[in-house]
């Protein structure tokens, strides 16, 4: 397709995969006529965990209210088009080809990262199609993230901050929180999800410095089970459409954001309907009826999750606590930029067997045997396999009877599994 050819060329424009800066994208957006200034009201979302889930909930709430939403997220699972949702649907090939070609021409071969130029393409696509709201996720950090060219969003959101991408954002929680707090803007309200005290202090200090009103979990709003409460009163919500106890926190962030936007249509009925309907592929998703799930026995469930850091491992461990009825087998792939023990340690006590697998298409991932070694160091029975499919075959052979298999450790692995299963993201 036309877009695939342009995307392949764009990967060669800058030698670094990640190079945090606003200079290159500012230059390109100026050459394009500043499309980021022609967007509908923007909700700008940063954080370490829960960004995508909070956006999924908020998108579903907006749609339940009859509002159209542009959405920009990364990475994609199967097709690049997933990153840019125009009025709620993955961008069509014709529009994607047009905006990518326009960005390539305006950039004129100058150095720019893939994420920067495709962010500009998303803004250009959104500027050409009317919508009621735009939900924009940061790619990495916040302060120097390419999306932070948005000077006046309607609302900022910071989901929970934890250790991740330490080579780019800093080794400590306060350092990482400082980078995330870089999306705060003077006078723009900011919904803040549950935070560790050291992250909360950094975010509060930055907000006070620039005059950004805060709506903080535990202060201006809170979740009490499935009841959301803020200064406007209480609102009961249904079980979230996304699975896992951690999704109640993400749902609460979305409810706080919806109420902060102050639109009459974002009422209690729309909020409840959106929370129940939300979908977010690759995040604790059960796979059924496809190529990979067929490799397992009839009584064996196959699940996939893209979580990859310690906070995600802790969230999955809480999910596993609610799965005492059958053994849990883990097939895990992990990018080399992170120590696998951080993700795996919280889960170790819940796993019947561990299976290290590669991450297809990743520029650098831990070898399956290295992952198995890390698992053995945590006291687990561990094996290494050349593919996720091979791991499933061994589990099906050696672990007959009712069981669960969770493929996890990388969004790129989740995408590859979804593609091989034959589903859609």
VMD Tcl script that draws the C-alpha trace (Angstrom):
set ca {
  {0.00 0.00 0.00}
  {1.04 3.60 -0.53}
  {1.26 4.28 3.20}
  {3.50 1.25 3.80}
  {6.05 2.54 1.28}
  {6.11 6.01 2.86}
  {6.35 4.59 6.39}
  {9.31 2.46 5.37}
  {11.11 5.52 3.97}
  {10.36 7.55 7.09}
  {12.17 5.04 9.32}
  {15.44 6.02 7.59}
  {15.27 9.78 8.25}
  {16.95 9.74 11.68}
  {19.53 7.31 13.05}
  {17.96 7.15 16.52}
  {14.72 5.35 17.25}
  {14.13 7.67 20.22}
  {15.57 11.19 20.43}
  {13.40 13.37 22.65}
  {13.15 16.92 21.32}
  {10.51 19.38 20.12}
  {12.69 21.23 17.61}
  {12.27 18.86 14.67}
  {8.49 18.49 14.94}
  {8.04 22.23 15.51}
  {9.90 22.87 12.28}
  {7.78 20.36 10.36}
  {4.46 21.58 11.78}
  {5.37 25.15 10.80}
  {6.04 23.94 7.25}
  {2.65 22.18 7.23}
  {0.77 25.33 8.31}
  {0.34 24.43 11.99}
  {-2.31 21.68 11.82}
  {-2.03 21.10 15.58}
  {-3.75 24.45 16.06}
  {-6.79 23.32 14.04}
  {-7.79 20.36 16.20}
  {-10.99 19.97 18.20}
  {-10.63 20.33 22.00}
  {-7.76 18.07 23.07}
  {-7.37 15.77 26.09}
  {-3.60 15.20 26.39}
  {-2.66 12.05 28.33}
  {0.72 11.11 29.85}
  {1.77 8.55 32.48}
  {3.53 5.21 32.76}
  {0.67 2.73 33.06}
  {-2.98 3.01 32.10}
  {-2.76 5.72 29.42}
  {-4.31 3.59 26.71}
  {-6.97 2.14 28.99}
  {-7.99 5.59 30.27}
  {-8.27 6.79 26.68}
  {-10.30 3.70 25.72}
  {-12.75 4.41 28.55}
  {-12.96 8.12 27.69}
  {-13.46 7.38 23.97}
  {-16.30 4.99 24.81}
  {-17.89 7.58 27.14}
  {-17.74 10.24 24.42}
  {-19.26 7.90 21.85}
  {-22.03 6.89 24.27}
  {-22.79 10.63 24.56}
  {-23.02 10.94 20.78}
  {-19.67 12.75 20.44}
  {-17.10 11.90 17.78}
  {-13.50 11.43 18.92}
  {-10.17 11.46 17.13}
  {-7.65 9.23 18.96}
  {-3.85 9.05 18.70}
  {-2.02 6.24 20.51}
  {1.14 4.16 20.07}
  {2.44 1.64 19.34}
  {0.09 -0.24 17.04}
  {-0.56 -3.95 17.43}
  {-1.07 -5.17 13.86}
  {-1.43 -2.24 11.43}
  {-0.04 1.27 11.70}
  {-3.53 2.64 10.95}
  {-4.55 1.71 14.52}
  {-2.47 4.60 15.88}
  {-4.60 7.25 14.20}
  {-8.34 6.85 14.75}
  {-10.35 9.43 12.80}
  {-13.78 9.92 14.34}
  {-13.23 6.70 16.26}
  {-12.15 4.46 13.37}
  {-8.63 3.53 12.19}
  {-7.58 6.02 9.55}
  {-8.41 4.96 6.02}
  {-5.64 4.18 3.56}
  {-6.43 7.13 1.27}
  {-6.26 9.77 4.00}
  {-3.25 8.12 5.65}
  {-1.37 8.04 2.35}
  {-2.19 11.70 1.72}
  {-1.02 13.01 5.10}
  {2.12 10.88 5.18}
  {3.07 12.07 1.70}
  {2.40 15.68 2.71}
  {4.61 15.31 5.80}
  {7.38 13.65 3.80}
  {7.33 16.44 1.23}
  {7.24 19.24 3.83}
  {10.07 17.62 5.82}
  {12.24 17.58 2.67}
  {14.57 14.84 3.90}
  {15.60 16.60 7.13}
  {16.43 14.45 10.17}
  {13.31 13.59 12.16}
  {12.28 10.51 14.14}
  {9.59 8.15 12.95}
  {7.37 9.04 15.91}
  {7.76 12.77 15.32}
  {6.82 12.70 11.65}
  {3.93 10.29 12.17}
  {2.65 12.47 15.04}
  {2.62 15.39 12.60}
  {0.72 13.16 10.15}
  {-1.87 12.40 12.83}
  {-2.37 16.08 13.57}
  {-2.71 16.80 9.86}
  {-5.33 14.06 9.46}
  {-7.28 15.31 12.48}
  {-7.20 18.89 11.18}
  {-8.87 17.79 7.93}
  {-11.82 15.93 9.46}
  {-14.19 17.60 11.96}
  {-14.73 15.89 15.32}
  {-15.95 16.87 18.77}
  {-12.82 15.95 20.72}
  {-9.27 14.64 20.24}
  {-7.69 12.19 22.68}
  {-3.89 12.34 22.35}
  {-1.50 9.95 24.11}
  {2.15 10.83 24.67}
  {4.63 8.39 23.19}
  {7.37 8.63 25.82}
  {7.64 10.94 28.84}
  {5.89 14.23 28.27}
  {8.11 17.30 28.48}
  {9.99 16.59 25.23}
  {7.47 14.18 23.70}
  {6.45 15.11 20.15}
  {2.80 15.48 21.22}
  {3.76 18.25 23.67}
  {3.59 20.85 20.90}
  {-0.08 21.12 21.90}
  {-0.02 24.52 23.57}
  {-3.57 24.78 24.86}
  {-5.36 21.45 25.40}
  {-8.78 21.45 27.01}
  {-7.56 19.02 29.67}
  {-4.36 17.29 30.74}
  {-4.31 13.81 32.29}
  {-1.47 12.03 34.09}
  {-2.04 8.35 34.85}
  {0.04 6.50 37.48}
  {3.79 7.08 37.23}
  {6.24 4.23 37.78}
  {9.73 3.24 36.64}
  {10.02 2.65 32.91}
  {12.22 3.91 30.06}
  {14.83 4.89 32.65}
  {17.48 5.46 29.95}
  {15.43 8.39 28.66}
  {13.37 9.64 31.61}
  {15.58 9.11 34.67}
  {16.22 6.39 37.22}
  {13.92 7.64 40.00}
  {10.19 8.19 40.35}
  {10.62 11.96 40.96}
  {12.72 12.29 37.79}
  {10.17 10.40 35.73}
  {7.26 12.33 37.26}
  {9.00 15.60 36.34}
  {9.06 14.51 32.69}
  {5.39 13.48 32.76}
  {4.41 16.75 34.45}
  {5.90 18.54 31.45}
  {2.52 18.26 29.70}
  {0.86 20.52 32.28}
  {-0.10 23.94 30.87}
  {-0.94 27.24 32.60}
  {-4.64 27.48 33.38}
  {-5.44 24.05 31.92}
  {-7.12 21.67 34.40}
  {-5.29 18.37 34.94}
  {-6.77 15.08 36.11}
  {-4.16 13.17 38.12}
  {-4.51 9.43 38.65}
  {-3.29 7.49 41.71}
  {0.35 8.38 42.39}
  {3.12 7.45 44.77}
  {3.80 10.28 47.24}
  {7.11 11.23 45.60}
  {5.45 11.50 42.16}
  {2.49 13.38 43.59}
  {4.79 15.98 45.16}
  {6.64 16.63 41.90}
  {3.42 16.98 39.89}
  {1.91 19.30 42.50}
  {5.03 21.48 42.54}
  {5.03 21.85 38.75}
  {1.30 22.63 38.72}
  {1.75 25.31 41.37}
  {4.68 26.80 39.46}
  {2.72 27.32 36.24}
  {-0.82 27.69 37.61}
  {-2.44 24.44 36.44}
  {-5.52 23.47 38.48}
  {-5.30 19.86 39.68}
  {-8.03 17.26 40.07}
  {-6.19 14.61 42.06}
  {-7.12 11.06 42.96}
  {-7.63 10.86 46.71}
  {-8.31 14.60 47.00}
  {-10.64 16.16 44.43}
  {-11.93 12.72 43.35}
  {-11.75 9.11 44.47}
  {-12.98 5.61 43.68}
  {-14.82 3.75 46.43}
  {-15.21 0.29 44.94}
  {-17.37 0.92 41.88}
  {-18.52 4.31 43.12}
  {-16.85 7.46 41.80}
  {-17.02 10.52 44.03}
  {-15.98 14.13 43.45}
  {-17.18 17.60 44.40}
  {-20.28 17.16 42.26}
  {-21.38 14.04 44.12}
  {-21.25 10.26 43.73}
  {-21.77 8.16 40.62}
  {-22.03 4.39 40.59}
  {-20.45 2.69 37.59}
  {-20.93 -0.81 36.15}
  {-18.20 -3.44 35.91}
  {-15.67 -2.03 33.43}
  {-15.51 -3.47 29.94}
  {-11.75 -3.91 30.43}
  {-10.71 -6.81 32.65}
  {-8.73 -6.65 35.90}
  {-9.05 -4.85 39.24}
  {-6.57 -2.19 38.08}
  {-9.08 -1.11 35.43}
  {-11.30 0.41 38.11}
  {-8.55 3.01 38.68}
  {-8.29 3.67 34.96}
  {-12.06 3.95 34.70}
  {-12.00 6.46 37.56}
  {-9.46 8.60 35.68}
  {-11.74 8.58 32.63}
  {-14.79 9.52 34.71}
  {-12.88 12.39 36.33}
  {-11.79 13.56 32.87}
  {-15.30 13.34 31.45}
  {-16.74 15.37 34.32}
  {-13.90 17.90 34.11}
  {-14.69 18.55 30.45}
  {-18.02 19.94 31.61}
  {-20.10 18.97 28.59}
  {-23.79 18.37 29.39}
  {-23.89 15.32 27.12}
  {-21.18 13.62 29.22}
  {-23.74 12.79 31.88}
  {-24.07 9.84 34.20}
  {-25.84 7.68 31.61}
  {-23.10 8.23 29.01}
  {-20.38 7.61 31.59}
  {-21.92 4.34 32.76}
  {-22.52 3.12 29.20}
  {-18.99 4.01 28.13}
  {-17.32 2.30 31.08}
  {-19.22 -0.91 30.34}
  {-18.58 -0.85 26.57}
  {-14.89 0.08 26.50}
  {-12.57 -2.18 24.52}
  {-8.77 -2.07 24.24}
  {-7.15 -4.93 22.27}
  {-4.04 -6.57 23.63}
  {-4.79 -5.64 27.21}
  {-5.81 -8.76 29.12}
  {-7.74 -10.04 26.13}
  {-9.02 -13.58 25.82}
  {-8.44 -15.21 22.42}
  {-10.92 -17.79 21.12}
  {-11.57 -19.54 17.84}
  {-8.33 -18.62 16.09}
  {-5.16 -20.31 14.90}
  {-3.20 -20.11 18.17}
  {-6.02 -20.83 20.61}
  {-6.81 -23.96 18.56}
  {-3.38 -25.36 19.50}
  {-4.51 -25.66 23.11}
  {-7.00 -28.13 24.52}
  {-10.68 -27.31 24.71}
  {-10.42 -26.68 28.47}
  {-7.41 -24.34 28.17}
  {-7.94 -20.58 27.91}
  {-5.55 -18.34 25.97}
  {-5.04 -14.74 27.09}
  {-2.74 -11.98 25.85}
  {-1.53 -8.80 27.56}
  {1.00 -6.19 26.46}
  {2.14 -5.19 29.96}
  {5.91 -5.03 30.31}
  {7.07 -3.17 33.45}
  {6.87 -3.86 37.18}
  {3.60 -1.98 37.65}
  {2.05 -4.07 34.88}
  {3.39 -7.24 36.48}
  {1.82 -6.20 39.79}
  {-1.50 -5.54 38.05}
  {-1.44 -8.96 36.37}
  {-0.57 -10.58 39.70}
  {-3.77 -9.10 41.15}
  {-5.68 -10.56 38.22}
  {-4.05 -13.96 38.80}
  {-5.24 -13.87 42.42}
  {-8.76 -14.07 41.03}
  {-7.89 -17.10 38.88}
  {-7.45 -19.85 41.52}
  {-9.57 -22.40 39.62}
  {-6.88 -23.56 37.17}
  {-3.07 -23.37 36.78}
  {-1.57 -20.37 34.99}
  {1.21 -20.87 32.44}
  {3.17 -17.84 31.26}
  {4.64 -17.40 27.77}
  {6.73 -14.24 27.94}
  {8.74 -12.13 25.50}
  {10.52 -8.98 26.61}
  {12.41 -6.14 24.96}
  {16.08 -5.85 25.87}
  {15.71 -2.27 27.16}
  {14.12 -3.58 30.37}
  {15.21 -6.15 32.98}
  {12.66 -8.99 32.77}
  {12.85 -9.68 36.52}
  {11.04 -6.42 37.29}
  {7.96 -7.52 35.36}
  {8.15 -11.20 36.30}
  {8.84 -11.02 40.05}
  {5.31 -9.98 41.15}
  {3.84 -12.85 39.12}
  {6.28 -15.56 40.15}
  {4.19 -16.99 42.96}
  {1.17 -17.43 40.69}
  {2.78 -19.32 37.79}
  {2.70 -23.09 37.23}
  {5.27 -22.96 34.41}
  {7.23 -20.33 32.48}
  {8.03 -20.27 28.76}
  {10.44 -17.73 27.29}
  {9.75 -16.69 23.68}
  {11.19 -14.08 21.29}
  {9.40 -10.87 20.30}
  {8.86 -11.06 16.52}
  {10.10 -8.01 14.64}
  {11.63 -6.33 17.69}
  {14.87 -4.46 17.13}
  {16.28 -6.01 20.33}
  {14.68 -8.49 22.69}
  {15.90 -10.85 25.41}
  {16.70 -14.33 24.13}
  {14.17 -16.96 25.24}
  {16.86 -18.86 27.18}
  {17.84 -15.67 29.03}
  {14.20 -15.17 30.02}
  {14.01 -18.78 31.17}
  {17.14 -18.23 33.24}
  {15.60 -15.19 34.92}
  {12.50 -17.26 35.70}
  {14.56 -20.10 37.15}
  {16.32 -17.60 39.41}
  {12.87 -16.79 40.81}
  {12.24 -20.48 41.51}
  {10.07 -21.24 38.49}
  {9.99 -24.26 36.21}
  {11.12 -22.61 32.98}
  {11.61 -23.47 29.31}
  {12.72 -21.62 26.16}
  {11.03 -21.81 22.75}
  {11.65 -20.41 19.25}
  {8.10 -19.04 18.91}
  {4.97 -18.42 20.97}
  {3.21 -21.13 18.94}
  {5.91 -23.64 19.93}
  {5.42 -22.70 23.59}
  {1.67 -23.32 23.29}
  {2.32 -26.74 21.75}
  {4.53 -27.74 24.69}
  {2.02 -26.46 27.24}
  {-0.77 -28.38 25.51}
  {1.36 -31.55 25.53}
  {2.71 -31.35 29.07}
  {-0.16 -29.67 30.92}
  {-3.39 -31.42 29.90}
  {-6.65 -30.50 31.56}
  {-8.13 -27.13 32.51}
  {-5.50 -24.39 32.43}
  {-4.85 -20.78 31.46}
  {-2.04 -19.53 29.28}
  {-1.08 -15.86 29.38}
  {1.17 -14.51 26.62}
  {2.67 -11.28 27.91}
  {5.71 -9.03 28.39}
  {5.55 -6.85 25.28}
  {2.95 -4.97 23.24}
  {4.87 -6.01 20.12}
  {4.49 -9.66 21.13}
  {0.80 -9.08 21.85}
  {0.37 -7.66 18.35}
  {2.19 -10.59 16.76}
  {0.02 -13.06 18.67}
  {-3.18 -11.25 17.67}
  {-2.06 -11.28 14.04}
  {-1.24 -14.99 14.12}
  {-4.50 -15.78 15.91}
  {-6.26 -14.16 12.97}
  {-8.07 -11.48 14.93}
  {-8.19 -7.73 14.61}
  {-6.79 -5.10 16.92}
}
mol new
graphics top color blue
foreach p $ca { graphics top sphere $p radius 0.5 }
foreach p [lrange $ca 0 end-1] q [lrange $ca 1 end] { graphics top cylinder $p $q radius 0.2 }
display resetview
